[in-house]
Amino acid sequence: MIRRLLLTLAAGLCTAVPAAGQFLDAGAAPAAGITLGDVRTQKYRVGVVVVAEGGPCRGIYATLPVPAEWPEQRVRIVGEDVSPGVKNLRYRTLPGDLKQMIVEIPDLPSGQSAHAIVTFDLERAAILAPRDTAGLRIPEKPGRELREYLGPSPYIETRDPKIVRLAKATAEGLEGWKKVEKIYDTVREKVEYRNGELKGARRALADGWGDCEELTCLFIAMARAEGIPARTVWVEGHCYPEFYLVDDSGAGGWYPCQAAGTRAFGAMPDQLPILQKGDDFRDPDRPGKPLRYVAEFMKGSQLTGGGRPKVTWIREGG
């Protein structure tokens, strides 16, 4: 279960608004080594409805994460339902290829409502495990874009002594695919799946239980401790990890695994909408506070003796 974290405004990272029906990142192609399976086409709606309760509201500003293009996911906007009270609807990209929609409502009279709802067409492919894994190996000299997936992140304690020792003992004598798979199996053996509060990799290992977030955190922490780039994939109502390996030619690819639930290593049968990938996002307006997941956020000012905005976030598939 994904716990929502508050997001504050990240400024200066806006992108142009694509026209309805246009792919957001046209031209994305499957990464090296990734084999795509069957494709599920679905509608996905993201938006916000605001009602001014008890008086007028002013300066309402909302941000919402929206699906982005990935090798296994194609996205296009097919509809924008915007009420007259909304002054601006636009989109931006944060570092890490995180897509957001931004909604601005300057003034909302008492009792009035305003909304902005965007409908997307998603083409989400399953990922098949590679047939030949013998030549896949850990990158020896990862570039800058990979190094960010080798260090600690919120709740992913890659330098914790117990995690480091377990990772080393687990991976000893193994290379490439077999090393990562052994880490995967060890995490599933050490941590029983059980819903609970967010506590991260260290406590999940100590307690011996956790949900999809804890299993994902521990797998990523152990992988990174062994020099294997790994990151979190956030999908609707769930998360799982993926890891990066290269082939004999040096071409690399991200391979998923289902940390919690039915065993799936190097493959992903689920076709839920991907919301974001990563677990260490930065917000320029909250320096020093990395976000492991970028949730919806809203701010606004009240008039003297005015009301307060009642907010309903919309995020639904079909």
N, C-alpha and C positions, 0 to 999 in steps of 0.2 A: 504494500500500500504506500503510495507516494505521499509524504507529508509536505504540505505547501510551505514555502518560505516566502517572506515578504520581499518584494523587489522594489528598489527605488529607481528613480529616473536615471538612465544612462544617456548622456547628451552627446551630440555631435556625431552620431553614427547612422544617420538616416540614409535610406536608399530611395530611389524613385519608385513611385507606385506603378505596378504593372497593370495593364489594362485587363478588364475581366476576360477570362478565357485564355490568358497568356500564361505560359509556364514561368514560375518564379526564377528558376535557374536553368533555363533551357540549355540542353547540350550535355548534362551530366551523364556519365557513362559508368558502367560497372568497373570497380577497381580490379587490379590484377589479382587473379587467383579466386575471385568471388564468382560462384556459379548461381545464377538466379533461377528460381523455380516458377511455379504458377503465380499469376498476378491476380490480386483481388482489387476490383474497382469499387470505390465507395465515396459517398458524400460525407463531408465533415464540416460542421458549423462551429465558428468561434465568434464570441461577441460579448457585449456588455449592455445591460439595461439599467438605467439610473432613474430613480424617482426622488424628487425633492419632498421630504417629509417635514412637516412642522414649520415650513417657511422656505424662502428661496435659497438657492445655492449658487456658488460662483466658482469659476476657475477649475472645473473638474477636468482632470487629466488621468487617463487610464492607459496602461500597457498590458498586452496579453501575448503570451507565446503562441505562435502559429506553426503548423507543419512546414518543414523545409525540404529541399531536394537533397536526397542521398542516393548512393548507387542503387539501393533497393527501393527507392520511393520517388515517384514523380508527383508533382503538385501543380495545380493551376487554380486560379480564382475564377469561379463561374457566376458569382453573384455578390453584390454588396447592398445590403438593406440598411440605409442610413436615414434617420429621422431628421426633420428640419432643424432641431436644436443642436445638432452636432455641427460644429464649425469645420472640423478637419478630421479626416481619416487618412492615415498614411502608414507606411511600413519602414522598418529599418533592420539592419543586421548588426548584431553585436559580435565581438571576437568569439571564435568558436562556431561560426556559421549559425548562430542562434537568430531566428526570425521572430520579429514582434510586429504586432499592429498597435498603432497609437491612436487614441480617440480623445478629442478635445471638445468640451462643452463649456462655452464661456459663461453663460447665464441660464439657470433653470428655475423658472417661477415655481412658487409653492404649489404642490400637488401635481405638477407637470412631470412627464417622463420623457426621456430621450434614449435612443438606442443606436447601436452600430453592430451589425451582424454580418459576417463574411462567410460565404459558402465556398468550400474548396472541393474539387475533384481530386481524389487520391488514387494513384495506382501503386499498390504496395505488393512487392514480390516477396515470396518466401526465399530463403537462402539454403542452398544444398551444400552438404559437406563435400570438400574436394575428394576426388577419387584417389589421388596420389599425394601423400603428405611427406614422403621420404625426403624431398628436396627443400622443404620449408624450414627456415631457420630464423633465429632472433637477429634483428639488424645489429651489426657490429658498431656502426657509427651513425646512430639515428640523428636526423637533421633537427632543426629547431622546432618544426611542426610536430615532431614526435616526442621531443624531450619534455614537453609540458605534460605528457602522459606517463612520465617515469617517476615523478616526485609525489609528495603527499598532497592530499586534497582534504576538504572537510569530511571527517569521519572515515577517511582512508589513510590510516597511520602506517605508511610504508616503512618508517624507521623504528617502529616499536620492536624492542628486542625479541619478544616472544614470536611475533609475526616473522621477523627476519630469520630466526632460528628454525621455525617450522618450514618456511619456504626453502631454506638451504637444505634441510634434511630431506624434504619431499623431492626436490629436484636433483639431488646428488646423482651423478652418473648419467643423467638424461640430457638430451639435446632437442631443440626445435619443438616439433609438434608433440612428441611424447612427453617432454618436460611440462608443457602447458596443460596437457590433458591430465597429468598426474596431479598438478596443482588443483585443477578443477575437481577431480574425484576426491582429493583430500578435503577440500572445503565442504563438499557435500556429505562426507563422512563425519567431519568434526562438528558441523553446525546443523542441528535439527530445524526444519522449517516450522516456525511458529510465529503468529502475528504478535506484535508488541510495539513498544515505543522505539523511536529511532535511537540507536546507540552506537552504530558504527562497527568497524572491523575489530578493534581491540576487545571491546566488551562482548561482541558476538563469539569470539574465540574463547574468551574466559568463561562466559555463561553456557556455551555449547548450544545456543539456540538463537534464532532470529528469523526475520522474514526476507522477502526478496531483496530489500535494500541491504541488509546485513550480509547475506550470502554474496551479493554483488560486490560490496565494499571489501570483504575479506579476500575474494578471488583477485580483485584488482590490486589490493595491497601486496599480496604474495607475489603476483606476477611482476609488479613493478620492482619489488625487492630483488627479483632475479633478472632485472634488466629487460623485461618484456613490456613494451608499451601496451597499456590497457586503459579503457575508459567506460563510463556508464552510458547506456542507451536508455532514454526515457520515452516510454510509449504510454498510451492511454491506460491509466490505472496500474502500471507495472513498470519494472525496470529490469535490465539484464546487462551483463558485461560483454565487451568485445575486445579482442587482442590483435596485435599487429605482427605479422611475420612476412619475410621476404623469400622469394624463390632463388634458384641458382643464378638467374640473370640479374638479381638485385631488385626486381619489381616486387612491390609490396601490396598487401591487402589486409583489411580488417575482417576478422572472423568472429562471429557471435557464438555465445553459448548460453544456455538456459540454466542459470545458477539455481533457481528455485523451481520446483515442479518436475515434470517429465524430463528425463535426461535427453539433452540435445547439445552435443559438443561440435563446434565448427559449423553448425547449421542452425537455422531459425525457421521453424514451421509457422510460428505466429505471424499474423499480418496486421497487427494493430498499428494505428497511425503513429509514426515517430514524431515526437515533439521537439526533442533536442538531444544532442550527444555531447558528453563531457560532464565534469563534476567539479570544476573550479573556475566559475565564471566571475568576472570582475565588473563592478558597478562604479563608474567614475564619481558618483555622488556619495558613495559610502566607501571611501578608500580604506583598505586594510580589512575589509569584510568580504571574503570570497563567498560565493553562493554555489552550493552543489547542485541546486535546481532553481531555475528562474521562474517564479510563479507570477500570477496576475498581481497587479499593483494599481492603486488609485489614490490620488490626493486631490484636495480641493479646499477652498476657503469658504467660511460661512459669513453671511452678512450679519450685522449687529441685530441680535434678536431673531436671527434667521433659523433655517432648518438644517437638517443633515441629510446627506444623500444615502438612500437605500440602494444597495448594489446587488445585482444578480449577474453572475458570470455564466456565460453559455459556452459549453464545450461538449459537443455530442456528435456521434457518428450515426450512419444509417446505411 
